[in-house]
């Protein structure tokens, strides 16, 4: 044993050791390596079991927790649309910052948007892609529906335009004869009530492209009725203002998007669009690694300097059931407009329409892992 120890510590040269001694040294080395390797493996296994136990505990806790409006602190209004608004909020127990989309139930029913909002909610539940804004929770109260979304402080939070997931394909059959969405972006064939297909999405993309390059949608108007008229007469109303010059390639692509459905680009697949001259030189495989064309400075996790300013509203305030004409801000005209009174019975009847709307995303079960570090901040 002394000879083995001397050999391992280098006190005896390798050349002077017998073959028997060398074999014993090798065996001793392997024994030690296996011993410590097993210790490390056992430690890693214990850590893994501990992590799984913590995740299971968190998952069970999350399932038992009933989320509501009281769990969030409203910080600022960052967007407003035809059926509600988007607010920057902070979860009180964790300090995580989110974008809260608030939709009025009464408006959803009155404008027959229940199928649309159901489809949106289902898509966001199943979507788990870096290209789709992530939804963490959804819940409701008597007056509103709530979607708790990933907050993107450096980009416009467009809650109407999201990549269509597989759920959309399943829902398209039942929605194929409905007119849903913001009128400014809807393709004319959707209004025709003769059914439509996925090509209507490329029309919407053309409208969004126009808005990004020009600064406003091509068919924007003071009223939805006027917007509808412009969309249906797009051959006369789709014009490019001379005071905002854009390239001929950009104009051509917009007109390839916003045209008759049978001639619309994208009918042969997305590769037809990607190969358009407007996208010449785009490295699609590494597009997420490229710096933004317009650098955005983000000062803090709750920085809203890249969003438009919106006046506060009473959408989160309990409605006085006895008041005959509660007021809300008309999103298009920015003036106070009366809405119909809601009795307690009316509110209860709305609940069954939105049954099973509640959702909680357990972070440990998604491919994108835990909440991104940029979404975390200390409690206020």
C-alpha positions, 0 to 999 in steps of 0.5 A: 500500500505504501508503494501504491501511495508513493506512486500516486503522489509521484514519489516514485518514477513511472519507469521504476514501478512494476506492472503489478504496481501500475495496475494497482495504481490504475485500479485505485484511480478508477475507484476514486473517480467512480466514487466521486462521480457517483457522489456528484450524480447522487447530488444532481439527482437529489437537486433534480428531485428537489426542483421537481418537488418545488415545481409541484408545490408551486403548481398546486399552489397556483391551481388553488389560487383564485386570481382577481383584479385585487391581485394587481396594481394598475400603473398606467393605461397604455392602449385603448380599443373599440372594446376595452383597453390595455393597462400596465399592471404589477402583480402585488405578491411577486412584483412581476409587471404585465400588460392587462387587456380588459374587455367589457362583457357587454360590448362583446355580446352587443357586437357579437364578438364572443367567438372572436375573444374565445378564439383569441384566448384559446390561441394564446393558451396553446401558443408557446413561441418567441414570436407570440406575445405570451399570456400568463393568466385570464379571468373575469368578473361581473363586468369585464374579461381580463387577459394578463399578457407579457409586457413588451416595454420597447415595442408597441403592444398590438393586442389585435395582431398575433400570429395564427396558431393551430387553434385558429385553423380549428376555429376558422370553420365556425368563424368563416361567416362572421365579421370579427376584429378591428374594421380598419384591418378586415379584408373586404371578402370578410364583410361579404358574408360569403365565407373567406379563407386564410388569404384575408390575413395577408390583406391585414398584413398589407394594412399593417405594413401601410400603417408602419410605413405611412403612420396611419391605416389606409382606411382610417375614419371617424366612424366604423361605418365610414371605415367599412365604406372605404374598405369596400371601395379600396380601389379608389380609397387605397392611396399613398400620400405624396408627403410620405415617400416610400419605395416602389418595392414597398408600394408594390408589396402593399398592393399585392397584399391589398387586392382581390383575394384570387390575385393576392400574394401568399396564395402559394404559401409564405415562401412567395412572400419571403421571396418578394423583392421588398425582402431581398437580403433578409436573413430569415434564419437569424432575423431575431439576432439582428439589431432593431431598425429603430433602436429603442431605449428602455429605462426600466421594466415599467418604462412606458415612454414608447407608448402613446398617452391615454387618459384614465378611465373608469373601466375598472371601477364598479358600475353603479347598478342603480345609475341609469346612464353610466358613462364611458369614453367612446374610443373613436371620438374620445367623448363621453357616451352613455351605455345601457344599464345592467341589472344584477340579473343581466350580469349573471346571465353574461357569466355563463357565456364566458364559462371556462374563460379562466386560465393560469400558465404554470411556468415550469411546464412551458418550453420558454421556461420561467418568467423572463428576467426583464419582466421582474422587478421589486415590489413597490 
